[in-house]
Amino acid sequence: MMQRIYGVAFENQTALDEYLERIKQAELRDHRKLGQELDLFIFSDLVGPGLPLYTFRGALVRQLIIDYSDELQKRIGYQKVHTPNMNKAELFKVSGHYDKFKDSMLLVKSNFTEEEYYLKPMNCPQHTQVYSSKQRSYKDLPIRIADFANLYRDEKPGELSGLSRLRCFCQDDGHCFCREDQIEDEFASVLNAIQEALTTYGMKYYIRLSLRDEARKEKYLGEDSVWIKSQKVLENILIKHKIEYIRAEGEAAFYGPKMDIMTKDSIGREWQISTIQLDFNMPKRFGLSYIDTDGKKVQPVMIHRALVGSPERFMSILIEHYAGNFPVWLSPVQVLIISVSKDFNDVANTIAKEFSLQGVRAECDDANETVGYKIRKAEKLKVPYMLVIGEKEAKSEKLNIRKRGSRDVVEMGKEEFTKLILEEIKNKK
């Protein structure tokens, strides 16, 4: 009887200690555990594995991530469309997804027709149909399409893991149809948007140039000449803009090479989040075209891009990156007003409403519980700011403010504090 044993080895004690600390931190920061404690999401056996239900707080955090991605993509010219969650199998047969990913797609049955439908695992084939709905001119390009539609993948039960691997999710997905002479500018603008996003979220990153596996060409669509051309275009962009990168053969998408943005979280773990992909194959398969300056039909280039990828998966990464301590702009509750007793409930609720009217997410805890218990609840929920309202505070124009992670209480005027927190929210500090 033989047994396989796995182990890890380290060059010195320091490296081992660092590894053990990362393991410890990973357990403490597990988003599945913190997601429950922070009241962000749940899973139900009746709903099904890999299908999360977001609470009021979790739905808000998810939407804030989506809204920020939408803000960034609007700045670089992307406009949202709305597309259905399923479509005929024929669409995926043309795109090539049917042959490559059929086993990972969820089949949908109709009670009235024999047509084969699938829940879509990605948006790109549908976006080709938006593009081809009318004749395009070279003057119309680039056409930039964004979509936050739900996507579905038939992941194996053993591979599902909290929000990190789901059967239902969305992406801050976008596709640009452009001329070849516009490729460089499009990549540069998307890279700038990604850089701004990851700087805001406080994450370090590097770029991986993901190329075709030359030893297994059968895994990919398209001719050798197309791959040689597209891979060279991407590498030249990185070289021209003096962007450091590493090459990774075998990591390309099946339809084209890509730049993957690899990030590191606060405890040193690596994640692939953002991506920009160059695709000459799908426009050809769908017969896409535009009218060039000489009146002839020319095939456009298709660029696939995501700023932070799946908001759900990115939310799981952020929970662990921040250890649940969301920055103020991302916190479901930004200020919690704690009433010492029922005598001060009205004052506390009035202050909470005043903050809400100013655009601050404020709540009042006026439950019939001790102040100490209310503070412990707020600490467990990792609320950025707490204000305790008792007799002294009710009569004063000043607020006694307790910041998350500190036991010190700072006295500050209401107007000054409001200005401070609104500035944090606006600047996403």
N, C-alpha and C positions, 0 to 999 in steps of 0.2 A: 504494500500500500504506500503510495507516494502522496505527499502533500506539498503544494506550492506555497512558498513563504516569500512575502514582500518585505523589503526594508529600505531605509534611507540612511545615507552616511554623510558625515560632515568633516571638513578639513580640520576644524578646531572646536573648542568648547564654546566660543563666542557665537559661531554659526549655528551650533546646536541650540544654544539658549535663545537666539533670535527666532529660530524655527518653532520652538516650544511656545514662545510668547505669541507668535502669529496664530498658532493653533488655539491657544487660550482666548485670544481676542476674537477669533472667528466664532468660537462658541458663544462668547458673551454678546456678539453683534448679530447672531443668526437672525435674519429678517423674518423667518417664520415665527420665532419666539417673540421678537419685538413687535411684529405686526399684530399679534394678539394683545400684547400689553398696551400698545398705543391705540388700540381699537381702530385698525386701519382696514383689515380685510378678514374674511372667513372662508372656509371651504365647507361644503355640505355633501354628505354621502348621497342625498337625494338629488342634488343637482349634478354631481359627477366629478371625478378627479380631473385636476388641471383646469377647472372652471371656477375662478375666484368670484366671490361676491364682495364688493367694496362697500364699507360702511360710509356714513356721512363724512367722516374725517378722511378716510382713505380715498374716496371718490374725489374729494377736494384736492388732495395732494397730486393724484393722478392727473386731474384736469389742469392744475397749475403747471405741471411738466409739459403737457400738451400745448397749453397756451403760450408758454415761453418758446417752444419750438416753432409754433405758428408765427409768433412775433418775429423771430429771426428769419424764417423762410419768406415772409412777406417782404422783408427788407431787400431780399435778393431776387424778388420778382416772381415767386411761386404763388399760384392761386389754387384754392381748394376746390375739389369736385366731390360728389357723393356717388358712390358706386355700390351695387348690390353685393351681398355676402356670398352669393353662389352664382354659378353660371354653367352653361353647357360644357360637356367634356370636350367638344370640338375646339373650343378656344384654347384649352391647354394642350390639345394635340398639335395645333399650329405652333404654339409657343415653344413646345418641346418639354414642358413640365409633365405632361401625361406619361411620356416614356421614362422620364428620369425620376419622378416623385409620386407616381400613382399610389404606391403603397403607403405613402405618408399623408394622403388626402382623404377626407371624409366624404363618402358617397351619400347623395341625397336621392331619395326615391319619390316619384310622383304617383299619386293615386289614379291619374287620368291619362298619362302619356308614357310611352316607353323610352323617352329621351333620357340620356344619362347626364346627371348633374353632380357637381361637386361644390362643397364649401371651399371658397378660395383660400389658398395658403399664401398668396401674394397679390399685389395690385397691378403689377406691370402689364400683364396681358390685357386687362381691361382698359388701361390707359392708352394702349395702342389704338383701341377702338374710339376713344375720345379724340385722339389726334386724327384718325382717318375719317372722321365723320364729315369732313369738308376738305376741299382742295386747299393746300397751303402754298404760299409763295415764300421765296427766300427772304422777303421783307417781313414776313410774320414771325420768322424764327429769331431767337429761341422761344419755344413754347414750353412753359414750366408748369407741371401739374402736381399738385399735392393731395394727399388722401389719408384720412385717419380711420378708414373703415376697419371693422373687425376682421381678423384673419383666423384661420383654423388649420391646425395640423394634428394628425392622428399619432401623437407621441405614445410611445410604449409606457404603460403604467409605472414601471420601475425607473423610468427616466424623468418622470415629473418631480419637480422640487420647488415647492412654494411658488413664488412669482417668477423664479428664474427660468423655469421650463413649463410652459402652459399649453393647453389645447386651444384656448381662445385668447387672443391678444390683439393689439393694434400696433402700428408703427408710424413714426413721423416720416412717412414715406413720400418720396417725390421722384418724378421722372421728367427729364428735360430732353426735348427733341430739338436738335440744333444742327447747324452746318459744321463741317470739319474745322473751318477756320475759327469757330467759336468755342471749341473744346477747352482750350487753355483758360480762357476767361471764366467759363462756367465752373471748372474745377477750382480755380482760385477763389471765386466768390463763396463756394460751398465750404472750402477749407477754412476761410475766414470766419464763416458762421459757426462752424464746429469749434474752432479755437475759442471764440467768444463764449459759446455754451459751456465748454469744459473749464474755462477760466472762472466763469460764474459759479459753477458747481464745485470748484476747488479741486480739480483732478489733473494730475500730470499725464502726459500721453506721448506716444511716438507713432510714426507711420510705418505700416508694413505694406510693401508692394507685393500683392498676392498674384502669382503667376500660374500658368498652366503647368501641369506635370507632363513633361515631354515624354516620359516613358509610358504614360497611360492616356494617350490622346483620344481614345475612344470614349472617355468620360465627358468630353466637351463637344459643343456644337460648333460648326463652322470650319472653314478651310484653314490650312496652315498659314497662308498669306495674310489672312485677316488677323490671326492671332499674333503673328510677328509684327504687323503694323500697329495693332492696338496696344500691345505691351511696350513697344518702343515709344509710342506717343506718351503714355503715362510716365515712363521713366524719364523722358526728356523734360516733362513738366516739372518733375521733382528736382532734376539737376539744374534747370534754368532758374528756378526760384530758390535754389540753394537750401532745399529742405532735406534734412537728414532722414534716412529711411533704411530699413532692412529688406532684403528680398526673401520671399517665401514661396518656393515652387510647390505647386499642388494645392494652394489655398484659393485659387481663382474661382469665381462663379462659373457654372457650366457654360454660360454664354459669353463670358468676357473677363478680362483682368480687372483688378480693383485696387484701390487704396483703402486699407483698413486702418482705422484709428484705434490703437491699443492703449488703454488707460491703466493706471495703477491707483488703487484705492489707498486709504489712509494707513492700512497695515501691510501694504506692499503686494497685494494680490493683483494679478493682471486680468483685464477684461477686454474683449473686443466689442466695441459699442457702435461707433459710427462707421459708415462706409460710403465710398463713391466708386461707382462701377462704370466702365466704358463698354458699350455694347453695339457692335456692328451687325450682330446676327439676328436679333429679334426684328429690327426694322425690315430686314431682307425677308424673313419668313412671313411677315404680315404684308409685304408689298407696299410699305409706306414710302411716300414720296413728297417732294415739294417742287414747285416750278422755279427753275434757276433763272439767272439774268438773260440767258439766251433762249428762254422759252421751253427748255427741255426738262423732263422729269429726272430728279436726282434723289437718291436715297439719303434720308437724314441719319444722324448719329443719335443713339439713345443713351442717356446718362441716368443711371439709377443712383439714388442717394438717400441717406438717412442721417439725421443730425445726432440723435442719441439712440436711434433704433427703436425698440419697443419701450414705450413709457412704463409698462408694467414691469418688464425685466429691469429697466433702468431704475425704477422705484425700489426694487429689491436691493440693487447695488448701492443706491443712495442711503437706504436705511442702515446698511452695514458700514458704509463709508463714514456716515455721521454718528454711528452708534445710536441712532434714533433721535439725536439732537439736531433736528432740521434747522437751517437758518431761518430767521424771522419770516422772510417772504414765502417760505415753503411750509411753515408751521400751520397746522389746521386751526389751532387756537394760539393767537399771538400774545394776548393779555388775558389773564384770569383775575377777576376781582373777587376777593374772598370776604364775605360778611362775617364779622365776629359773632353776631347774634341776630335774632329776628328784628331787634330794634333798629338795625342798620341795613336791613334788606332793601328798603326803598332807595336809600342813598347809593348803595352798591349797584343796584340795577340801573339807576339813572346814569351813573358813571359809565357802566358797560354800554348803554345805548348811545351815549355821547361819543364814545370811541368808535362804535359801529358806524355812526353817521359820518365820521371822519374817514372811513375806509379802513379801519383797523378791525381785525377779527377778534372780538372781545366777548367773553362769557362771564356770567356771574354765578358763583357757587354760594347759594343761600340755603343750602341744606341744613337741617337741624343736627349738625355734627360739630365736633370740637375743631378749633382753628388748626391745631397740630395735625389732625387727621386730614383736613382739607389741603394743607400744605403738602403732606406726604402724597396725596392723590395727584396734585399738580406736578410734583417732582417725578412721579412715576410716568405721567403723561408727557414729561419733558417740555412743559410750557415755558417759552422764553422769558416772560415777565409775569410776576405776581404782585398784586396790590391788596394789602389787608386793610379793610375798612372797619374801624371801631369808633369809639366816642371821640377820641382825639382827631382822627383823620376826617370824621364827618364834619367837624367844626372848622377844619383848616383848609386853606387854599392850596396847601402842598400835598403831594402824594408821597407815600413811603413805598419805594419800589425795590423789589427783590428780584435780582437777575438769576436766570438758570445757572446752576453750578456754583453759586456763591451764597454764603450765609449772611453777608453784609446787606444792610438795608440803606438805600440811598434816598435822600429827600430831594424832591424836584417838583417844580411847578407843573400843573396839568398841561399848560400850553407848551412848555419847553419839552416835556416828555412826549407829547403828541407829535411835535415837530421831529424829535429824535427818531421815533419808531417809524414814522412815515418816510423819513429819509432812508432808513434801513430797508424798508419794503421797496421803495422806488429804485434804489441802487442795487437791490438784490445782494445785500451784504451778508 
